[in-house]
Amino acid sequence: MKLKKNDLIPIAAIAVFLVIIIILCAVRISQRNRAEEERYGAAEETVNTLTSERDEKQDEASGTEVGEDGTKEARWSEAPAQNETEAQEEARGTVSGSEAAKNRLPFGKQKEEQESTAQGVRTISGNDPMADADEVNKSNEDMLSEMSYYWEQNNLEAISDLAHLGWYMKMSASLADQDTFYYYGERNAQGQPEGTGIACYADNEYYYGEWVNGRREGVGRWIKFYIYYDDDKVSDRAYTVHMYLGEWAADLPNGDGQEHYDLDMSQAAKEDRYIQNVIGTFRDGMYDGEMYLTTLDWRNRQEEWNGLAEGGVWSPYGAATSRREVPVCQDVSNEDNYLWITVRSNKDRGISELMP
């Protein structure tokens, strides 16, 4: 059976329509990918620019590094005692089927109170990770000098390997609190850290970057490695690394930067959602300005969100519900979908482990 010319007209029209739809979809996907790349690259581009300016200045000065073996350097600003916040009492990141079926805002890894218990040797998989630490004849200065080389190369994998060695863990464990640290790097005439240097803190935390008058100031990266012992029964083991890369002032994140978590989703709690990235501006360690977030849920599904914060308080997109929850971050791909948070916990939102 032969088709008449008139019969071909509707078929041709449908074909043209389908081609147009395919082209529009391709353009939309391309635009979305470009937007995502711009968001992820915004913080890194700012940091790279600031770092380049710093390097140009440092080229004019001598790069001599001076370190004092095993000396604990007290911070020149005393931080108040660390207390638990009310936010820690809230459940993190569940997708609720209750009233309005809301997405609960993830809290990220919170500061944990350290208990001084006489438990003896702490082990990982039955082994003491610090058992051979005393047999390694390395001073604190030797270790920080070694790690500093990999910081300069931006080799985070090598840095992680070193941080998990028994002698590095013992160096960090010898520090009682966050008000003291071991330092290796450049100093001013008064002996204070100034210029570029590396510091080791308690709880397997490190910082590498710029210093002014003994404080973290300029551009730098802070990183914390989570190490879970056999007797640790309460921690969420999905968290492996927490870091911040960006601008600093007064010993805290201040300016443009990016907070990031490395996550092991095989350890994720069922129905939980986890913060993966927060890109934007920070004030004294807290979110402050337009913020872009990515989250991972327990199924390893990534989602993107936009929000606005001021001094660690999220600006709501609407009124609170009867359960005193407010919508604070909007889904990038669905403007009718939000992350929700309780009114009482909408405070001090930021990098809790760095805030005093």
C-alpha positions in Angstrom: 0.0 0.0 0.0 1.4 3.4 -1.0 1.2 6.5 1.2 -0.2 9.6 -0.4 1.6 12.9 -0.2 -1.1 14.3 2.2 -0.5 11.3 4.5 3.2 12.2 4.9 2.6 15.7 6.2 1.5 14.7 9.7 4.4 12.2 10.0 6.9 14.9 8.9 5.4 17.4 11.4 5.7 14.8 14.3 9.4 14.1 13.3 10.2 17.8 13.3 8.5 18.2 16.7 10.5 15.3 18.2 13.8 16.8 16.8 13.0 20.2 18.4 12.3 18.5 21.8 15.6 16.6 21.7 17.5 19.7 20.9 15.8 21.6 23.7 16.6 18.8 26.2 20.2 18.7 25.1 20.5 22.5 25.6 18.9 22.3 29.0 21.2 19.5 30.2 24.3 21.5 28.9 23.2 24.6 30.8 22.6 22.7 34.0 26.0 21.0 33.8 27.7 24.4 33.2 25.9 25.9 36.2 27.0 23.0 38.4 30.6 23.4 37.3 30.4 27.1 38.0 29.1 26.5 41.5 31.7 23.9 42.4 34.5 26.0 40.8 33.6 29.3 42.5 35.2 28.7 45.8 38.3 26.9 44.3 38.8 29.8 41.8 38.7 32.4 44.6 41.1 30.4 46.7 43.5 29.9 43.8 43.5 33.6 43.0 44.3 34.5 46.6 46.9 31.8 46.7 48.6 33.1 43.5 48.7 36.6 45.0 50.3 35.2 48.2 52.9 33.2 46.2 53.9 36.3 44.3 54.6 38.2 47.5 56.4 35.2 49.1 58.8 35.0 46.1 60.2 38.3 47.2 60.9 37.1 50.7 63.2 34.3 51.9 61.5 31.0 52.3 63.5 30.0 55.4 61.5 27.7 57.7 62.2 27.5 61.4 60.7 24.9 63.7 61.1 24.1 67.4 61.1 20.4 68.1 58.2 19.3 70.3 57.2 22.7 71.5 53.5 23.3 72.2 52.5 26.7 70.8 49.6 28.3 72.7 47.2 30.2 70.6 47.3 33.9 71.1 43.5 34.0 71.5 42.0 31.9 74.2 38.9 30.0 73.0 36.1 29.4 75.6 35.2 25.9 76.6 33.4 23.8 74.1 29.8 23.0 75.0 27.2 20.9 73.3 24.6 22.8 71.3 20.9 22.1 71.3 21.3 21.2 67.6 23.2 18.0 68.7 20.0 16.8 70.3 18.1 16.8 67.0 17.9 13.8 64.7 20.0 14.3 61.6 18.9 14.1 57.9 15.8 11.9 58.0 13.1 11.9 55.3 9.9 11.9 57.3 6.6 10.6 56.1 4.9 12.6 58.9 3.3 16.0 58.7 4.0 17.5 55.2 6.6 14.8 54.5 9.6 17.1 55.0 13.3 16.8 54.2 15.1 17.4 57.4 18.2 19.5 57.1 21.4 17.5 57.8 23.5 18.7 60.6 26.9 17.4 59.5 29.4 16.0 61.9 29.1 17.7 65.3 31.7 18.3 67.9 31.8 15.5 70.4 32.6 15.8 74.1 35.7 13.8 74.9 35.3 11.5 77.9 38.3 10.8 80.1 37.7 7.2 81.0 40.3 4.7 82.3 39.6 2.2 79.4 43.3 1.3 78.9 44.6 0.8 75.4 42.1 1.7 72.6 42.2 -0.5 69.6 41.0 -0.6 66.0 39.9 -4.0 64.9 41.7 -5.4 67.9 45.0 -3.7 67.2 46.6 -0.8 69.0 47.4 1.7 66.2 50.0 3.4 68.4 51.8 0.3 69.5 54.9 0.9 67.4 54.9 4.7 67.7 57.8 4.9 70.2 60.0 2.8 67.9 59.9 5.4 65.2 62.7 7.9 65.9 61.0 11.0 64.5 60.5 14.3 66.3 57.3 16.4 65.9 59.3 18.8 63.7 60.4 15.8 61.5 56.9 14.7 61.1 55.4 18.1 60.3 58.3 18.8 57.9 57.5 15.5 56.1 53.8 16.2 55.9 54.4 19.9 54.8 56.0 18.6 51.6 52.8 16.8 50.6 50.7 19.8 51.6 52.7 21.9 49.1 52.0 19.2 46.5 48.3 19.2 47.4 48.6 15.4 47.8 45.7 14.7 50.2 46.0 11.0 49.8 49.6 11.0 51.1 48.6 13.4 53.9 45.8 11.0 54.9 48.2 8.1 54.9 50.6 9.9 57.2 47.8 11.1 59.6 46.7 7.5 60.1 50.2 6.3 61.1 50.6 5.5 64.8 53.3 8.1 65.5 51.3 10.9 63.8 48.2 9.8 65.8 50.3 9.8 69.0 51.6 13.3 68.2 48.0 14.6 67.9 46.8 12.6 71.0 49.4 14.3 73.1 47.6 17.6 72.7 45.0 18.1 75.4 42.7 20.5 73.7 42.2 22.8 70.7 44.0 25.7 72.4 47.4 24.2 71.8 49.1 23.0 68.7 52.4 21.8 67.3 53.8 24.1 64.5 56.4 24.0 61.8 57.0 26.8 59.4 57.8 30.5 59.1 57.8 32.9 62.1 57.9 36.6 62.8 60.5 38.3 64.9 58.6 37.5 68.1 58.6 33.8 67.3 54.9 33.6 66.4 53.7 31.7 63.4 53.7 34.1 60.4 53.9 33.4 56.7 53.3 29.8 55.6 53.2 26.9 58.0 51.6 23.7 59.1 50.0 22.9 62.5 48.9 19.7 64.2 46.0 19.9 66.6 44.2 17.4 68.9 41.7 14.9 67.5 43.7 14.3 64.2 43.2 17.8 62.9 45.7 19.7 60.7 46.0 23.1 59.1 48.3 24.3 56.3 48.3 27.8 55.0 48.9 31.4 55.9 49.5 32.8 59.4 49.6 36.3 60.9 50.8 37.0 64.5 50.3 33.4 65.5 46.8 33.0 64.1 45.4 31.4 60.9 44.9 34.3 58.6 44.8 34.5 54.8 44.2 31.4 52.7 44.5 27.9 54.1 43.1 24.4 54.4 41.9 22.7 57.6 41.3 19.0 57.7 40.1 16.5 60.3 40.4 12.7 59.9 37.9 10.6 61.8 39.4 7.6 63.4 36.9 5.2 65.0 38.0 2.9 67.9 36.4 -0.4 68.8 34.9 1.1 72.0 33.3 3.9 70.1 29.6 2.8 69.8 27.8 6.1 69.2 29.6 7.9 66.3 28.2 7.9 62.8 30.9 6.1 61.0 29.8 7.4 57.6 32.0 10.4 58.1 35.7 9.8 57.2 37.1 13.3 56.5 35.9 16.9 57.2 37.7 19.9 55.6 37.5 23.6 54.9 39.4 25.3 52.1 39.3 29.1 51.8 39.9 32.4 53.5 40.7 32.8 57.2 40.8 35.7 59.7 41.1 35.7 63.5 41.8 32.0 63.5 38.5 31.1 61.9 37.0 30.7 58.5 36.1 34.2 57.3 35.4 35.0 53.7 34.9 32.8 50.6 35.4 29.1 51.1 34.2 25.5 50.8 33.3 23.0 53.4 33.5 19.4 52.4 32.9 15.9 53.8 34.3 12.6 52.6 31.7 10.0 53.2 31.5 6.2 53.4 27.9 5.6 52.4 28.2 1.9 53.1 28.1 3.1 56.8 25.2 5.5 56.3 22.3 5.3 58.6 19.1 4.2 56.8 16.9 7.1 55.7 19.6 9.7 56.6 20.8 12.6 54.5 24.4 13.9 54.8 26.0 17.2 53.9 28.7 16.8 51.3 29.6 20.3 50.2 28.8 23.8 51.4 30.1 26.6 49.2 29.7 30.3 49.9 30.9 32.9 52.5 31.7 32.3 56.1 31.8 34.6 59.1 33.6 33.3 62.3 33.1 29.8 61.1 29.4 30.2 60.4 27.4 30.3 57.1 26.9 33.9 56.1 25.4 34.9 52.7 24.3 32.9 49.7 25.2 29.2 50.2 25.1 26.3 47.7 24.9 22.8 49.3 25.1 19.3 48.0 23.9 16.4 50.0 24.0 12.6 49.7 21.2 10.4 51.0 21.5 6.9 52.3 20.9 5.6 48.8 23.9 7.5 47.6 21.7 10.0 45.7 23.1 13.5 45.4 20.9 16.6 45.7 21.6 20.3 45.2 20.2 23.1 47.4 20.4 26.9 47.6 20.0 28.9 50.8 20.7 32.2 52.4 22.2 32.5 55.9 23.2 35.4 58.2 25.5 34.8 61.1 24.8 31.1 61.2 21.0 31.5 60.9 19.1 30.2 57.8 16.6 32.6 56.3 13.3 30.7 56.0 11.4 30.4 52.7 8.1 30.3 54.6 6.3 30.2 57.9 6.9 27.6 60.6 4.6 24.6 60.8 2.8 23.4 63.9 5.8 21.3 64.7 8.0 24.5 64.7 9.9 23.6 61.5 10.8 26.0 58.8 11.9 25.6 55.1 15.4 27.0 54.8 17.1 25.5 51.6 15.4 25.2 48.2 16.0 22.3 45.8 17.9 23.5 42.7 15.9 21.3 40.4 12.5 21.7 42.1 11.5 25.0 43.6 8.6 23.4 45.6 11.0 21.1 47.5 12.9 22.3 50.6 15.1 21.2 53.4 13.5 21.8 56.8 14.9 22.6 60.2 13.4 23.1 63.7 13.2 26.7 64.8 15.2 26.2 67.9 18.1 24.5 66.1 18.3 27.2 63.4 21.4 28.9 65.0 25.1 28.6 64.9 25.0 26.8 61.5 28.5 26.4 60.2 31.6 24.4 60.8 30.8 23.4 64.3 34.2 21.7 65.0 36.0 25.0 64.4 33.7 27.3 66.2 34.6 28.1 69.8 
